[in-house]
Amino acid sequence: MNRLKAYYNEFDSIYDLYPIIEQLNIEINNEIVQGLGETPNKRFEKEKSTLTSVNLDLLESYYIPTKEYKVSNESMITYKSKKYSVPPYLIGKNITVKECDSGIYLYYNTDFICWYNTNESLRLNYKTTHYKDILKQDAFKNASDDELEAQIRRNLYIMDSINIEEDNKDE
Protein backbone atom coordinates (compact mmCIF):
# COMPACT_ATOMS: atom_id res chain seq x y z
CA MET A 1 0.00 0.00 0.00
CA ASN A 2 2.87 2.40 0.65
CA ARG A 3 3.87 2.16 -3.00
CA LEU A 4 0.43 3.49 -4.00
CA LYS A 5 0.91 6.66 -1.96
CA ALA A 6 3.25 7.96 -4.67
CA TYR A 7 0.25 7.99 -7.04
CA TYR A 8 -2.07 9.95 -4.72
CA ASN A 9 -4.33 12.33 -6.71
CA GLU A 10 -3.01 11.03 -10.04
CA PHE A 11 -6.26 9.26 -10.86
CA ASP A 12 -9.93 10.29 -10.94
CA SER A 13 -11.62 6.93 -10.56
CA ILE A 14 -10.91 3.39 -9.54
CA TYR A 15 -10.65 2.48 -13.23
CA ASP A 16 -7.66 4.82 -13.62
CA LEU A 17 -6.02 2.99 -10.73
CA TYR A 18 -6.15 -0.49 -12.33
CA PRO A 19 -3.15 -0.04 -14.69
CA ILE A 20 -1.06 1.37 -11.84
CA ILE A 21 -1.89 -1.62 -9.63
CA GLU A 22 -1.19 -4.06 -12.47
CA GLN A 23 2.29 -2.57 -12.98
CA LEU A 24 3.02 -2.64 -9.23
CA ASN A 25 1.82 -6.24 -9.09
CA ILE A 26 4.25 -7.26 -11.84
CA GLU A 27 7.15 -5.45 -10.14
CA ILE A 28 6.45 -6.85 -6.66
CA ASN A 29 5.99 -10.44 -7.87
CA ASN A 30 9.34 -10.32 -9.69
CA GLU A 31 11.39 -8.96 -6.76
CA ILE A 32 13.37 -11.40 -4.64
CA VAL A 33 11.90 -11.83 -1.15
CA GLN A 34 14.68 -11.88 1.47
CA GLY A 35 13.11 -14.58 3.62
CA LEU A 36 12.58 -16.92 0.63
CA GLY A 37 15.57 -16.05 -1.51
CA GLU A 38 13.33 -16.14 -4.59
CA THR A 39 10.53 -14.20 -6.27
CA PRO A 40 6.85 -14.78 -5.45
CA ASN A 41 6.33 -15.88 -9.08
CA LYS A 42 8.94 -18.66 -8.73
CA ARG A 43 7.45 -19.76 -5.40
CA PHE A 44 3.97 -19.85 -6.96
CA GLU A 45 5.20 -22.07 -9.81
CA LYS A 46 6.66 -24.51 -7.24
CA GLU A 47 3.48 -24.62 -5.10
CA LYS A 48 0.83 -24.37 -7.83
CA SER A 49 0.26 -28.15 -8.01
CA THR A 50 -0.61 -28.31 -4.29
CA LEU A 51 -3.32 -25.62 -4.44
CA THR A 52 -7.02 -26.53 -4.50
CA SER A 53 -9.86 -24.56 -6.05
CA VAL A 54 -12.22 -22.47 -3.95
CA ASN A 55 -16.00 -22.43 -4.24
CA LEU A 56 -16.57 -18.72 -4.91
CA ASP A 57 -20.28 -19.02 -4.05
CA LEU A 58 -19.25 -19.45 -0.40
CA LEU A 59 -17.46 -16.09 -0.48
CA GLU A 60 -20.33 -14.16 -2.09
CA SER A 61 -21.95 -13.26 1.23
CA TYR A 62 -18.74 -11.46 2.26
CA TYR A 63 -18.59 -9.36 -0.89
CA ILE A 64 -20.54 -6.10 -1.26
CA PRO A 65 -21.01 -5.29 -4.94
CA THR A 66 -20.47 -1.69 -5.99
CA LYS A 67 -21.50 0.35 -9.01
CA GLU A 68 -20.47 3.75 -10.28
CA TYR A 69 -22.91 6.51 -11.16
CA LYS A 70 -22.16 9.85 -12.80
CA VAL A 71 -23.24 12.96 -10.88
CA SER A 72 -25.67 15.06 -12.92
CA ASN A 73 -25.64 18.86 -13.30
CA GLU A 74 -28.28 19.00 -10.57
CA SER A 75 -25.72 17.45 -8.18
CA MET A 76 -27.59 14.15 -7.92
CA ILE A 77 -27.22 10.53 -8.92
CA THR A 78 -30.07 8.27 -10.00
CA TYR A 79 -30.09 4.91 -8.25
CA LYS A 80 -32.98 2.46 -8.66
CA SER A 81 -35.35 5.16 -10.01
CA LYS A 82 -34.67 7.51 -7.10
CA LYS A 83 -32.38 10.53 -6.98
CA TYR A 84 -29.84 11.21 -4.24
CA SER A 85 -27.93 14.44 -3.69
CA VAL A 86 -24.18 14.80 -3.36
CA PRO A 87 -22.04 17.92 -2.83
CA PRO A 88 -21.90 20.14 -5.95
CA TYR A 89 -18.11 19.84 -6.31
CA LEU A 90 -18.75 16.28 -7.53
CA ILE A 91 -20.82 17.31 -10.58
CA GLY A 92 -19.57 15.36 -13.59
CA LYS A 93 -17.59 12.91 -11.44
CA ASN A 94 -18.34 9.22 -10.83
CA ILE A 95 -19.69 8.16 -7.44
CA THR A 96 -19.43 4.60 -6.11
CA VAL A 97 -22.60 3.22 -4.51
CA LYS A 98 -22.52 0.36 -2.01
CA GLU A 99 -25.88 -1.07 -0.99
CA CYS A 100 -26.21 -2.61 2.46
CA ASP A 101 -29.38 -3.69 4.26
CA SER A 102 -31.66 -0.64 4.32
CA GLY A 103 -29.29 1.97 2.94
CA ILE A 104 -26.72 3.03 0.40
CA TYR A 105 -23.27 4.39 1.05
CA LEU A 106 -21.86 6.91 -1.43
CA TYR A 107 -18.11 7.28 -2.04
CA TYR A 108 -15.96 9.41 -4.28
CA ASN A 109 -12.86 7.30 -4.96
CA THR A 110 -12.30 6.03 -1.41
CA ASP A 111 -13.73 9.07 0.40
CA PHE A 112 -17.06 8.51 2.15
CA ILE A 113 -19.64 11.13 1.11
CA CYS A 114 -22.86 10.15 2.88
CA TRP A 115 -25.45 7.48 3.63
CA TYR A 116 -29.11 7.35 2.59
CA ASN A 117 -31.95 5.24 3.94
CA THR A 118 -33.41 3.42 0.92
CA ASN A 119 -36.58 2.39 2.80
CA GLU A 120 -38.01 5.90 2.42
CA SER A 121 -40.53 6.38 -0.39
CA LEU A 122 -39.14 9.71 -1.57
CA ARG A 123 -38.04 9.90 -5.19
CA LEU A 124 -35.86 12.97 -4.54
CA ASN A 125 -33.52 12.56 -1.59
CA TYR A 126 -31.51 15.57 -0.45
CA LYS A 127 -29.12 16.13 2.40
CA THR A 128 -29.74 19.64 3.70
CA THR A 129 -26.04 20.52 3.49
CA HIS A 130 -25.89 19.44 -0.16
CA TYR A 131 -29.02 21.41 -1.00
CA LYS A 132 -27.65 24.49 0.76
CA ASP A 133 -24.38 24.27 -1.18
CA ILE A 134 -26.31 23.88 -4.45
CA LEU A 135 -28.43 26.97 -3.79
CA LYS A 136 -25.42 29.00 -2.63
CA GLN A 137 -23.63 28.36 -5.90
CA ASP A 138 -26.22 30.07 -8.05
CA ALA A 139 -29.74 31.27 -7.26
CA PHE A 140 -29.15 32.25 -3.62
CA LYS A 141 -25.47 33.17 -3.61
CA ASN A 142 -26.26 36.60 -2.09
CA ALA A 143 -28.90 35.40 0.38
CA SER A 144 -28.42 35.48 4.13
CA ASP A 145 -28.22 32.21 6.06
CA ASP A 146 -31.74 32.77 7.48
CA GLU A 147 -33.21 33.37 4.00
CA LEU A 148 -31.40 30.34 2.68
CA GLU A 149 -32.62 28.10 5.52
CA ALA A 150 -36.23 29.27 5.03
CA GLN A 151 -36.05 28.60 1.29
CA ILE A 152 -34.56 25.14 1.87
CA ARG A 153 -37.36 24.23 4.30
CA ARG A 154 -40.03 25.41 1.81
CA ASN A 155 -38.48 23.63 -1.17
CA LEU A 156 -37.84 20.34 0.61
CA TYR A 157 -41.39 20.36 2.01
CA ILE A 158 -42.80 20.88 -1.51
CA MET A 159 -40.59 18.14 -2.97
CA ASP A 160 -41.61 15.69 -0.25
CA SER A 161 -45.33 16.32 -0.85
CA ILE A 162 -44.93 15.93 -4.63
CA ASN A 163 -43.33 12.54 -4.08
CA ILE A 164 -46.21 11.43 -1.84
CA GLU A 165 -48.82 12.50 -4.42
CA GLU A 166 -46.95 10.67 -7.20
CA ASP A 167 -46.76 7.52 -5.08
CA ASN A 168 -50.53 7.63 -4.42
CA LYS A 169 -51.33 7.89 -8.14
CA ASP A 170 -49.59 4.55 -8.77
CA GLU A 171 -51.98 2.67 -6.49
SULNORCOR-V368495 format. One line per field, one symbol per residue. phi: phi as a letter, one per 20 degrees, with the letter a starting at -180 (. if undefined). psi: psi as a letter, one per 40 degrees, with the letter a starting at -180 (. if undefined). burial: # if it has 16 or more other ideal C-beta (glycine too) atoms within 10 Angstrom, else .. Layout:
phi->???
psi->???
burial->???
//
This chain:
phi->.fffffdgmebebfffegfffgfffffffdefegfdmbegffffgfegfeedfdffffegfeddfccdcefffemcddclmcdcecfffegneededdebldbcddcdldefeacceeffefedddegfffffffffcfcfdffffffffffgfffffffffffffffffe
psi->ddddddeheeididddddddddddddddeeihhdddeiidddddddedeeiiihhdddedeehhiiiihhhieefiihhfeiihiiideeheihhhhhhhbeiihhihbehhdiiiheeiehdhhihddddddddddcdfdeiidddddddddddddddddddddddddd.
burial->................#...................................................#.#...###.#..#######.##..####......#####....##.#.#...##.###..######............#..##.......#..#........
//
